[in-house]
């Protein structure tokens, strides 16, 4: 809190956004954070999308999406112990949209295997979490078909290198 107050009282630093993080059982709480001059307060445990969204809200002049590659490539995936197939409609170094018949729920894990649309058709094996889904009952993204927004997780270093090289990040 003291650090935040010092930043906000310095004319040359006062415009730097400050996000304070705490948990329910400890200080600072949201009231104390706001009183110290913080621009936002987040509570643990942090949700990755909320955390990134908060940070991105302070970066209005920068495109907040990771570089994405539109494509239509086949994807083999395992969900709930069943081997299934779908199509990737776009992919980034952090995830993809997987067109399929959605039966699982956000938060469930997938094992994915696909070939990048690079000249070598580099095969990628990666774990993913379902971040959101477009279903008949609930459309999250109007311009997308039924399927999952998938966030890659526990990316092994060789896979990370391949993805970063492909996206130039």
Order of alpha helices (4+ residues) and beta strands (2+ residues): alpha-beta-alpha-beta-alpha-beta-beta-beta-beta-beta-beta-alpha
